[in-house]
Amino acid sequence: MMKKNIEISIIIPCYNAQQDIATCIEAIKKSSYKNYEIICVNDCSKDDTCRIALSYDNVRILNNKTNCGAACARNKGVRAAKGKIVIFIDSDILIMKDTLKKIHDKIIKEKKDALRIIY
């Protein structure tokens, strides 16, 4: 997955997300679109969130020094992102198999600057 020209960076702010992070990452990994990176930003979790996220290949973990909230974690993720497209999802979100492709196609093919998707 870690390709030179990554199209999509998926940023997941995480705080005590051990109950959800595995299923969130697994849903992303089942995506039909494969040119992406996953960045989990650990916001000082006190549970096994990091250990679980690190058990997956090609998942980067960024650790905040202090708990600063989801917005701060998202900003840290954006600064580290390599993709042309940035997607924010929370650790309790499960994307569908075609979600990344639909986002990519809408932005790239239709030359959109931003999207807001609510299911």
C-alpha positions in Angstrom: 0.0 0.0 0.0 2.7 2.5 0.8 3.2 3.7 -2.8 5.4 6.6 -3.9 2.5 8.7 -5.2 -0.2 8.2 -2.6 -3.5 9.6 -3.6 -5.4 9.3 -0.4 -4.3 9.9 3.2 -6.8 8.6 5.8 -6.4 10.2 9.2 -7.9 8.6 12.2 -7.7 10.5 15.5 -7.7 8.0 18.3 -8.3 8.3 22.0 -9.0 5.1 24.0 -10.3 3.5 20.8 -9.3 -0.1 21.5 -13.0 -1.2 21.1 -13.2 0.2 17.6 -9.9 0.7 15.9 -9.4 -2.8 14.6 -12.8 -2.9 12.8 -12.2 0.6 11.4 -8.8 -0.4 10.0 -10.1 -3.7 8.7 -12.9 -1.9 6.8 -10.3 0.4 5.2 -8.1 -2.5 4.2 -11.1 -4.2 2.4 -11.4 -1.2 0.1 -11.5 -1.8 -3.6 -9.3 1.3 -4.0 -5.7 0.6 -2.8 -3.7 3.8 -3.3 -3.9 5.1 0.3 -2.1 5.5 3.6 -3.6 5.2 7.1 -2.4 7.6 9.8 -3.6 7.0 13.3 -3.0 9.9 15.6 -2.9 8.7 19.2 -4.2 11.4 21.5 -2.6 9.9 24.7 -4.8 6.8 24.9 -4.5 4.9 28.1 -5.7 1.6 26.6 -4.4 -0.8 23.9 -5.3 1.5 20.9 -1.7 1.8 19.7 -0.8 -1.8 20.1 -3.9 -2.8 18.1 -3.3 -0.2 15.3 0.4 -1.2 15.1 -0.5 -4.8 14.5 -1.6 -3.9 11.0 0.8 -3.5 8.1 1.2 0.0 6.6 -0.5 1.9 9.5 1.5 4.9 10.8 1.0 6.0 14.3 1.7 9.5 15.4 1.6 10.2 19.2 0.5 13.4 20.8 2.6 14.5 23.8 -0.6 15.7 25.5 -4.2 15.0 25.1 -5.4 17.9 22.9 -8.6 16.6 21.2 -9.7 15.3 17.8 -9.1 18.6 16.0 -5.5 18.9 17.1 -5.0 15.2 16.2 -6.4 15.7 12.8 -4.1 18.7 12.2 -1.1 16.6 13.2 -2.2 13.9 10.8 -2.6 16.4 7.9 1.0 17.7 8.5 2.3 14.1 8.1 0.0 13.1 5.2 1.5 12.3 1.8 -1.8 12.1 -0.2 -3.3 14.5 -2.6 -6.7 13.8 -0.9 -7.1 13.8 2.8 -10.0 12.0 4.5 -10.8 12.3 8.2 -12.6 9.4 9.8 -13.2 8.6 13.4 -12.1 5.3 14.9 -15.7 4.1 15.2 -16.5 4.6 11.5 -16.6 1.7 9.1 -16.3 2.6 5.4 -17.8 0.6 2.7 -15.7 -1.2 0.1 -16.2 1.4 -2.6 -16.0 4.6 -0.4 -12.4 5.5 -1.2 -13.0 5.0 -5.0 -16.1 7.1 -4.9 -14.3 9.9 -3.1 -11.3 9.7 -5.4 -13.4 9.7 -8.5 -15.6 12.6 -7.3 -12.6 14.8 -6.4 -10.2 13.9 -9.2 -12.4 13.2 -12.2 -14.9 16.0 -11.4 -12.2 18.4 -10.2 -13.8 19.1 -6.8 -11.9 20.8 -4.1 -13.7 19.3 -1.2 -16.4 16.9 -0.2 -18.6 16.3 2.8 -20.1 12.9 3.0 -22.7 11.9 5.5 -24.2 8.4 5.4 
